Amino acid sequence: MRDPAPTTCWGIGSSADTALAEFFDATFERETLQGRKHWPGKREALLDSFR
């Protein structure tokens, strides 16, 4: 399985788009990953992410 690498699209979108994406990412990490070290598999990680 390949490790997903972040991609950057320079010149597309606005600073508001970037701020919203960063806010979503920080909230997702705080609420989903807090206190969690690992999952047994990819399926469990996805299910926990979208519960």
Sine and cosine of phi, psi and omega as CSV:
sin_phi,cos_phi,sin_psi,cos_psi,sin_omega,cos_omega
0.00,0.00,0.75,-0.66,0.01,-1.00
-0.98,0.19,0.59,-0.81,0.08,-1.00
-0.99,0.16,0.86,-0.51,-0.02,-1.00
-0.92,0.38,0.78,-0.62,0.02,-1.00
-0.98,-0.19,0.63,-0.78,0.04,-1.00
-0.91,0.41,0.60,-0.80,0.05,-1.00
-0.91,-0.41,0.49,-0.87,-0.01,-1.00
-0.85,-0.52,0.76,-0.65,0.06,-1.00
-0.93,-0.36,1.00,-0.08,-0.03,-1.00
-0.95,0.31,0.71,-0.70,0.08,-1.00
1.00,0.08,0.02,1.00,0.01,-1.00
-0.93,-0.37,0.75,-0.66,-0.01,-1.00
1.00,0.00,-0.09,-1.00,-0.03,-1.00
-0.81,-0.59,0.08,-1.00,0.04,-1.00
-0.91,0.42,-0.49,0.87,0.05,-1.00
-0.92,0.40,-0.62,0.78,0.06,-1.00
-0.88,0.47,-0.70,0.71,-0.01,-1.00
-0.90,0.44,-0.69,0.72,0.00,-1.00
-0.89,0.46,-0.67,0.74,0.01,-1.00
-0.90,0.43,-0.68,0.73,0.02,-1.00
-0.89,0.45,-0.67,0.75,0.02,-1.00
-0.92,0.39,-0.62,0.79,0.05,-1.00
-0.90,0.44,-0.72,0.70,0.02,-1.00
-0.87,0.49,-0.72,0.70,-0.02,-1.00
-0.88,0.48,-0.71,0.70,0.00,-1.00
-0.90,0.43,-0.67,0.75,0.02,-1.00
-0.91,0.41,-0.69,0.72,0.02,-1.00
-0.86,0.52,-0.74,0.67,0.00,-1.00
-0.89,0.46,-0.69,0.72,-0.04,-1.00
-0.90,0.43,-0.71,0.71,-0.09,-1.00
-0.99,0.13,-0.50,0.86,-0.07,-1.00
-0.99,-0.11,-0.65,0.76,-0.15,-0.99
-0.99,-0.10,-0.15,0.99,-0.06,-1.00
-0.86,0.51,0.85,-0.53,0.03,-1.00
0.97,0.23,0.09,1.00,-0.04,-1.00
-0.94,-0.33,0.83,-0.56,-0.02,-1.00
-1.00,-0.03,-0.66,0.75,-0.04,-1.00
-0.29,-0.96,0.23,-0.97,0.09,-1.00
-0.87,-0.49,0.43,-0.90,0.01,-1.00
-0.90,0.44,-0.47,0.88,-0.02,-1.00
-0.30,-0.95,0.08,-1.00,-0.03,-1.00
-0.89,0.45,-0.66,0.75,-0.02,-1.00
-0.86,0.51,-0.71,0.71,0.00,-1.00
-0.90,0.44,-0.62,0.78,0.03,-1.00
-0.90,0.43,-0.70,0.71,0.02,-1.00
-0.90,0.43,-0.69,0.72,0.00,-1.00
-0.89,0.45,-0.64,0.77,0.02,-1.00
-0.93,0.36,-0.52,0.85,0.00,-1.00
-0.93,0.36,-0.55,0.84,-0.11,-0.99
-0.89,-0.46,0.56,0.83,0.02,-1.00
-0.98,0.19,0.00,0.00,0.00,0.00
